[in-house]
Amino acid sequence: MANQFSGGWSPFHELSDEEKDVFIHGMEGFVGISYQPLVVATQVVAGCNYAFFCNAELESPGAAPYPAMVHMFRDLKGNVGITDIKSLAY
């Protein structure tokens, strides 16, 4: 995780191994669209918020990829969940 102060968002950066694990854990059981994280920004709170900028693709033949933002939260016990997903396609 990049250096930052409590409550502030870090700049977007390449994912560390820990951030990759958070993303994989948070996406467990999610079906229908595949997300490939490219960069992430983090916010330390009572746990950690993550904003993953991703390439998204509907899991169907011929589907075109599009940009998306996947927000996740990891609590102090290590539990991870998706808090929001937004398509950034215009």
N, C-alpha and C positions, 0 to 999 in steps of 0.2 A: 504494500500500500504506500502511496506517495506521502511525503511529509505534508501535514496539514494541521489546522487547529480544529478543536472540537466544534461541531456545528457547521463548519465550512466545507464546501465541495472541493475536492482535489481537481486539478486539470485532468482531462482525459489522457490515458496512458495505456501502454500494452499491458495485457493481463499477466499477473504473477501466477505461479502455480496455485497459490491459495485462492485467488480470485477465479481461476478456472474451475477449481473444485466447488466453490460456492455456486457458480453458474450451473455446473452439471447437477449438483444436488438440488438446486432450485427448480430445474426443468424436469426432474424425474416424474414420469407419468403424464407429461404434457404431450399430446398427440395432435396431428393434423397439420401443423406448421413446424418446420425445423428452423432453428435460430443458430447462427454462427456468430459468436461475439468477436468483434474486431478490436475495440478499445473499451475502457471502463473509467468512470469517475466514481469516487467514493466520498461518503459523508459519515464521519464518526458522530454517533449520537449515543443513546443507551443501546448499543449494538452498532450496526453499520448498515447504511443505505448504499445500494449499488445502482448505477445507471450504466447498463451495457448497451453500446451502440452495435447493432447486429445487421447482418444480411439475413433476411427471412425468406422462406420459400414454402409455398403450399406443397404438401406432400401428394402431388398428383402429376401425371405426365404432362410435360410441356409448360408447367407453371414457371413464370418469370420471377426471379428474385427481386426483392424490394428492401429498402432500408427500414429498420424498426428500432425502437428504444424499449428495452426490457428493464423494468425497475424491480429490484429485489431488496429484501430486508433480512439480515441475519441478527438474531437476538443474542443476548449475552450467554445463552446456553448452547449456541451454535445451530439452532433451528433456522432454516432458510425457507422463505416463501416469496412468491411473485406478488408484487403489490400493484403493478400496472404494466400493460404492454400497449404501445402505440405504434401504428404504422406511420412512417414518415414519407410515404409515397404521396405524390401530388396528383 
